[in-house]
């Protein structure tokens, strides 16, 4: 009979040398944050470019 068959047995414990999961989550969260920041900057740059193009189009031509 194994420890899994005993209804009174505690849950099996994790390996004591297992790496903690938190650093992996933090790294993922960090990379996600960086991607979101890059996307935000790109959107802002595109909006700024569109505004400049509109202003240039409306500006009278100077000789």
C-alpha positions in Angstrom: 0.0 0.0 0.0 1.4 3.4 -1.0 1.1 6.7 0.8 -1.5 7.9 -1.8 -3.8 5.0 -0.8 -4.0 6.0 2.8 -7.0 8.5 3.2 -5.5 9.9 6.5 -2.1 10.7 4.9 -1.1 14.3 4.4 -0.8 15.7 0.9 2.5 14.8 -0.7 5.2 17.4 0.0 7.0 19.2 -2.8 10.6 18.3 -3.4 12.7 20.4 -0.9 15.2 21.4 -3.6 12.5 22.5 -6.1 13.0 26.0 -7.5 10.5 28.5 -6.3 7.9 29.6 -9.0 8.0 33.3 -8.1 11.1 34.4 -10.1 9.6 32.9 -13.2 6.4 34.9 -12.7 8.3 38.1 -12.0 10.3 37.7 -15.1 7.2 37.1 -17.2 5.5 40.1 -15.6 8.6 42.2 -16.3 8.7 41.3 -19.9 4.9 41.9 -20.3 5.3 45.3 -18.7 8.2 46.1 -21.1 6.1 45.0 -24.1 3.1 47.1 -23.0 5.4 50.1 -22.4 6.9 49.7 -25.9 3.4 49.4 -27.4 2.3 52.6 -25.6 5.4 54.5 -26.8 4.8 53.3 -30.4 1.1 54.4 -30.3 2.1 57.8 -28.9 4.8 58.2 -31.7 2.3 57.2 -34.4 -0.2 59.8 -33.0 2.4 62.5 -32.9 3.4 61.6 -36.5 -0.2 61.9 -37.7 -0.5 65.2 -35.9 2.6 66.6 -37.6 1.4 65.3 -41.0 -1.9 67.0 -40.6 -0.2 70.3 -39.5 2.1 70.1 -42.5 -0.8 69.5 -44.9 -2.7 72.5 -43.5 0.3 74.8 -43.4 0.4 77.2 -46.4 3.4 76.7 -48.7 6.1 79.3 -48.2 8.4 80.3 -51.0 
